Amino acid sequence: MSTPPSQEPENPRDLVGIGIGPFNLSLAALAHPLTDFDAVFYEQRPAFDWHPGLLIDGTTLQVPFMADLVTLADPANPWSFLNFLKTRDRLFPFYFAERFHIQRAEYDAYCRWVSENIPGLRFAHQVDAVRWNPDQGLFEIDHTRLDSSGEAAALGRTYTRNVALGVGTAPHVPDPLKPLVEARGVPVIHAADYLRERDRLIAAPHVTVVGAGQSGAEIFLDLLHARPVGNERIHWLARTEAFAPMEYSKLGLEHFTPDYTRYFHALAESTRDRLVAAQWQLHKGIGADTLAAIHDELYRRTLHGGWPDAVLTPGVLVRTAGRIASTRIELHLEHIHQGTRSRLSTDAVVLATGYRERPLDRMLAGLEPYMRRDNADRPCVDDRFRLVLDPAVTGSVHVQNAALHAHGVGTPDLGLAAWRSATILNHLTGKKPYPLPERTAFTTFGLAQQQAFQVPSARRPRTLLPLVER
């Protein structure tokens, strides 16, 4: 493993991005036209890859196509989804398709197109540490370039004035099921690996899906389509009280606006924590179209008499789990409201149990003396998406999709990606290259906030000269 010369602190970057998922890719796309802004982004993976295990045929984003990387901050940006279609000669087919919600696979292809054409993106680079150098007044980023097999090939160091963390989330596996997921040969997988294991799951005599979010619903529907009528042998279990639809009313969607994000951030910490727990249906429910498709498929299987061999049970907690013999799994279940317990034997389990923010403590250990934390020992994040650091640190560390506790349910939403990236760049450049709207929602979310926004007076039409004949 070689050690190339480090970048000199006399020529620091303006920004180093850590992680290249959709959010930091949005930041890179909006930073690209800023010719006097020097940014580089590092990503451990060899190429852009967005939830490959969940790109099930026909599944769509739960946000409109305008929630691309740039449009809601800069509609004329060359890295828009519409420009992606134009480069593929697909604008007219898309126009006639009349699709407001695009397929996930198409969104993934769009992001890969952006990632393959923007300079300054360094894939196969693992960031090892972030430190503040008080003598230089800069951040030091230690990184390792990886070879094609994922092994360390070279070490490097980059100096930068600012950092943007966009390392994303990781699949969450409940503690009772971790031993089974980690065991070889046992078909217990997280939904993130669904497509890779799909053939094996379809062939299993009995399959159990755990989790009532969108991923769980899509996987249940896909397995249902693939299994024979009358011999489906599939269970769908959920801890939530119902297989609940996502809140998708127009005023409900205003919880995913900059207005609500600002309102939420200004609330007391204890209030924010209560709200996040209570608002799960805003971002963890199931699309109404998916629920309808599941019911339609189940109903279709009753047309010739009998009921499908499919069990859908909400309100169930998986307490423990273990093997039966060498290949079967036994789930120990408890119904939350009844207080009853039972056991379920199955041949395969898919855990649609969501994702959690990746822990940053190891990477940011060098910043720990400077970081401010809240009462729950989480990093404090300000209204410009910056970690709150000691005033001695003159640079900024911005976070993307890592502050649900500070900014609310819109944090992981793709619809706020461009606005958040523009907010970050406006702060870093001090020039506001992306003017942002003062008001984005019809709802006023707090009494005090009524004074914060003033409805602009209607523009007066220009006085037109009368037409005269010549």
N, C-alpha and C positions, 0 to 999 in steps of 0.2 A: 504494500500500500504506500503510495507516494504522498508527499506533503508539499503541495505547490506553494509558492510565495503568497502570503496573505495580502489582501487589498490594503493599501496604505490609508491611514486615517486622514491624510491630507486631501483625499478625494472620496469622501463618503457618499453613499447613496442618500437620496431624499427619503426613500421608503424601501423596506424589505418586507415582503409578504410571506407569511409562513403558512403553507397549505394552499392548494389550488383546487378548491371545490367551486360550486356556483358563486358563492359570495365573494371570495377573493378574485375569482375570474371576472366578476362584475367590476371590481375595483381596478383590475388590470385593464379591462376594456375601456373604462372611462378615463383612466390615466394615460392611455396610449396617445390620444391626440394632444396632450399637454407637452409640447416639445421641450420646455425648460424644466420638466419634472423627471427625475431619474429614479426609476423603480425597478426592482427585480423581485421575482417570486420563486420560492422553493417548494417542491413537492416530493415526498418520498416515493410515491408510486411512479412507474415508468411512463404513464400517460394518463390523460384525463379519463375518469371512469366513474359514472354517476349511477349508483345503486344497480349494478348489472344484474343482480339476482332477482330484481323486481320489475324488469322490463318485459312484463308479460304481454303477449299480443293483445292489442286492443285497449290496454289500460291507458288512461289519460291523466294529465296533470289536473290538480284541483284548483288551479288558478288559470286565468286567461293567458293567451299567448303574449299579450302585452307585458306580462310579468317576466320579460326576458332579462338579459343582463344590463340593458342600458335604456330602454325606451321610456320608462316613466321618469327618467331624469334628463334624457337627451334623445328625443325621437329621431333626430337626423344623424345619429351616430352610425358609423359604418358597420358596427358590430351588432346591429339589431337582428331580430329573428326574420323580419321581412327582407332585409338585405341578404341574409343567408338563403332564403328561398330564391331571391333574384339570381344569386350566383349559381344556383342549381336549375335555373329555368323552370321554377315551380310556382311562380307567383299566380299565374292564371289558374292552374289546378287548385291551389289553395283558396283562391277567391271563389271558385265555384263549389268547393267542398263546404263552404260556410261553416267552418269549424272554429269556435271561439276557444275551445279547450283542445290542445294538441296532444298527440300521443307521447307517452314518456320516452319511447325510443327516439322520437323525432327531436324532443328537447335534448336528449343525450347527444344525438348527432350534431345538433346546432352548437352545443357547448364544446364538443370536440373540434368542430370547425374553427371556433374562436381560439381554442387553446393551441391549435396547430399553426395559427397564422400570426398571433401577436408575439412580437419579440419580447425578450426579458423574462420568459417563463422557463424555469429550470426544473425539469422533471428528473427523477432518479437522484434527488438531493435530499438527504435527511438532515433536518436541523437538530443539533444536539444540545445547544445551550444558548440562552440570551442573557447578556450581562450589560450593566451600565458601567461605562468607563468614565469616572468623574474627571480624570486628568484631561481626557480628550473631549469630554462633553458629548459623547456618542455612545450608541449601543454597539456591542460586539456580538455578531452572530456566528457561532461555530457550526459548521455543516460538514457532512460527509457525502461525497459523490459515490453512488452505487453502480456496480457493473450490471450486466444483463441478468446475472443470477441473484442480484440483490445483495451481493457482498460488498464490503467497503473497498473502494478503489483509490480514493484520494481525500485528503482533509483540506479544509479551507476556512477562511474567516473573512467576513464582510463587515465593514463599518457602515452604520447608517444613522441618520438623524431620527428616524421614526420606524415603527414596526406595526404591522397589521396581522393579527392572529386569525387565521381562518382554517383551523385544523378540523372543523366539523364535529360530527358525533360518531359514536361507536355503537354497534348492536348491543342491546341490553338483554342479558339472560338472568332470570330470577335465580336466586341462590339455590333453591331446592333442585334445580335442573342443571346446574353447572357441571356436576360430576358426570352426568349422562352425555352432555354436549361434548365434553372433553374426552370421553372414552371412545376408543376406536371400535368401529363396526356397529355402533349403536345408532340407529337412524333417528336421532334427535337433533334437529338443525334449527338455526335462526332463519327467519324469513329472508334475511339478506343473502342467503345461499340457496334460495328456493329453486331458481332455474337450473342451477348446477345439479341439483338432486331431484329434479322433477320426475324423470323417468323411474327412478328408484321408488319415489313416493307413489306414483301411479300404480306401480306393480305391487305395492304392499297390500296385504289382505285388508287391513284396517288402518285408517289414518286419523289422527286427532290434530286439529288446529287450535292453538291457544292464543287468544287476543282478538279484541273486537274493534280494532282500528281499520283504516282503509286497506292496509296490507293484508290483514287477516281475512277481510271480506273478499278481496280479489283472489287470494290463494284458495279459499274455500270454493269460490265460484269456478275457478280454473280446474280444480280437482273434481268438482261435481260434473263439469262438462266431460271430463275424461273417463269417468267411471260408468259402468253399465247400469241401465235402468233396472231398479229392483235389487241391485247388489252394490249400492254405493258404499256402504260401510264406512261412514265418515262422521266424526263428531266435531262440533265447533263449540268451544268453551270460551267464556269471557268473564272477567272479574266485574265489569261494569254491570249496572242493573238492567241494561237493555242493549240490543244491537241498535244503537242510536244514530240517527242521521246527523251529519255535520250541520251546524248552523250556517245557512247559506242565504238568508234573507238579505236584501240590499242594505238595510240599516244595520243588520248584524255584522255585515262585512266591514262596516266602518271601524270595527275594532282592529283592523289591519291597515290603518292609516297612520301617517305621521302625527296627526292630531292626538289619536289615542295613545300612541307611544310616548309622546311628551307628557300627557296627562298621567299615565301610569307611572312614569319615572319619578314624577313629583310627589307621589303618594308615600306614606310612611311604609317602612320596610315590612312591618307585620301585616299591613293591609295588602301590600303587593303579594305576599306569600299566600294569603287567604284567596285572593283573586285568581292566582295561577292555578291553584288546586280546583277551584270552582268552575273555571272556564274551559275545562277539558273538551267540551263538546264543540267549542269554537275551532279547535285544531286537531282533535283526535277522534272525531266522529267519522261516520261512513257517508260517502256520497249517496245522495238519494237515488241516483241512477243505478248505482251498484246494488243497493238494497232491492230495488225493483227488479233488477236482472236476476238476483238470487231467488226472489219469490216466484218470478215467472218460470224459472227453470225447475224449481221444486213443484210448482203447479203443473207444468207440462208432464211431469213424471207421474201424475195421478190420473191422467186422462183415460187409461185403460184399467182403472181400478187399483186399489191399494195405495199405500203411501211409500215414498222413497225411504230407504234405509239410511236416513241422515238425521242426526240429533243436534239441535241447536239449543244450547242452554247458557243463558247469561247468569250473572250473580254467583259465579263459581270461582273459588280460590283453589289453586293447586298447592297443597300443603307440602307434600313430599313426593318423591318419585324414586323408583328403583327398577332393576332388571327382574324379569322372570325368565329363568333358564338363561339362554345366551342371546336371544334376539328380541324377545318381547319386552314391553315396558309396562309398568304398573304405576298409574297416577293415583295418588291419594287426594281426594277432593273434599271440599267443604262448601256447602251452600251458605252464602253470607247471611241471608235473612232467615232461612229455616233453621240454621244451626245444625243441619244434618250432615253426615259424612258418608262417603262411599268410595269404592275403588273402581277404576276403569283400566282394563287391559287393552293394549293397542300395539300395533306393529311399527308405527312411526309417529313422530310428533314434529309439528312445525310450530315454532315459537314466533308468533307475530307480536312480540312484546316490546316493540319500539326501540328507541335509541336514547342514549344519554350523552350529555356533553363530555368530550374527552377531557380527562384531568390534565391540567397544565402545570401542576406543581413541579414536576421534574424538569420540564423545559425552562420554567421561569424561576428555578431555584436561585439563580443569580440576582433576581430582582426582589426576592423576598424581603430583604431589609428595607426596601423602599415602598412596598405595597401596603395599601390600606384595605382592611377587611371589615365586613359587616358583622352583625351579631351572630350570624350562622357561620362565620368564618369563610364566607365567600368573598372573592375580590369585589371591591367597590368599583362601579363603572359609572361614569358621568353621562350627561345628556348628549355628549358628542361621541359616545361609544369608546371612551378612553378609560383605561385602568387609572384609578386615582392613585398617583404616586407621590412620594415626597417632593416638595417644591425644589429640592436640589437637582432632581431629574428634569432637565429642560426639554427632552424629547417626549414623544407621545407613543403609547402602546394602545392601538385600537383593537377591539375585539369584534369578531363577526360570528353570529350564532353561538355565542358563549355567555349570554347574559339574560337568560329568560327571567331570572329573579329581579333584574333591574329594568328591563324594557318590555316585558310582557309577552303575550301570545304571538305577537307579530315577529318576534325574534327569528324563528326558523322559517318564516313565510317568504317565498320567492318574490312575492309582490312588493316587498320593501327593500329588496336587494339594491336596486339602482339608487333609490333615495338615500339609503344608508351610505353607500359608496360615495355618492355625490357630497353628502354631508361631511364625510371624512376628508375628501379631497379639497372641499372648500376651506376646511379648517387648516389643512396642511399647507396649502398654497397661499392662503391669506388673500386670494384674489377673487374668490367665488366664480370659478369658471362655469359652474352649473347653478344658475339661479333656481331656487326652489320655492314652491308656493307657500304662502303664509297659512292658508287654510285648505284642508283637504276633505273635510267631513261636514255634512249637514248637522250631525249631532254635536252638541256642546257637552263635553263629558264632565264638567265640574262648574260649580257656581263661580269660583274665583276666576276660572278661565274665560268667563264671558267678557272680561275686560282685556284679555290678552289679544283677541282677534277682532278687528274691525272690518265689517263688510265694506269693501271699497265702493265708493259712489259710482253710479253708472257714468260711463264715459259720454260726454256730450258729442253729438255728431258734428263733424266738421261742416262749416257753412259752405254750401256749394254755390258756385256762380250760376246764375240762370242761363239756360241755353238760349242763344239768339241765332237767328238765321243770318247767314251771310249772303 
